[in-house]
């Protein structure tokens, strides 16, 4: 289901990331980080929360 309305992007410091793909910009929310000591690497869990509006950033 796709809804057609604008919402405010949350202002959570360090939790919101933007990824540009083609001519659209997608907004992701980071909800967890898991450190793997064997690989010495942090796995980030993110969920897409929407697409940034071109008319109203």
C-alpha positions as CSV (number, residue, x, y, z in Angstrom):
1,X,0.0,0.0,0.0
2,X,1.4,3.4,-1.0
3,X,0.2,6.5,0.7
4,X,0.5,10.0,-0.8
5,X,1.1,12.5,1.9
6,X,4.1,14.3,3.5
7,X,5.4,13.7,7.0
8,X,8.1,15.4,9.0
9,X,11.5,13.6,9.1
10,X,12.4,12.8,12.7
11,X,15.3,14.7,14.2
12,X,17.2,11.9,15.9
13,X,20.8,12.7,16.0
14,X,22.9,10.1,14.2
15,X,19.9,7.9,13.4
16,X,18.7,9.3,10.1
17,X,20.6,8.6,6.8
18,X,19.9,9.5,3.2
19,X,20.7,7.4,0.2
20,X,20.5,8.8,-3.3
21,X,19.4,6.4,-6.0
22,X,18.8,7.7,-9.6
23,X,16.9,10.9,-9.1
24,X,15.3,10.0,-5.7
25,X,16.6,10.4,-2.2
26,X,15.5,7.7,0.3
27,X,15.4,8.2,4.1
28,X,16.5,5.4,6.4
29,X,16.3,5.1,10.2
30,X,19.0,3.3,12.1
31,X,17.5,1.2,14.9
32,X,20.3,-1.1,16.0
33,X,24.1,-1.6,15.8
34,X,25.7,-5.0,16.6
35,X,29.4,-5.3,16.9
36,X,31.0,-8.6,15.7
37,X,34.3,-9.0,17.6
38,X,35.6,-11.8,15.4
39,X,35.3,-9.7,12.2
40,X,35.9,-6.4,14.1
41,X,33.0,-4.9,12.2
42,X,29.8,-3.2,13.2
43,X,26.6,-4.4,11.5
44,X,24.0,-1.6,11.2
45,X,20.3,-2.4,11.1
46,X,18.4,0.2,9.1
47,X,14.8,0.5,7.8
48,X,13.6,2.7,5.0
49,X,11.0,5.1,6.3
50,X,10.2,6.9,3.1
51,X,11.3,9.0,0.1
52,X,12.3,12.6,0.4
53,X,9.9,15.0,-1.4
54,X,11.3,17.0,-4.3
55,X,8.9,19.9,-3.6
56,X,9.5,20.2,0.2
57,X,12.8,18.9,1.5
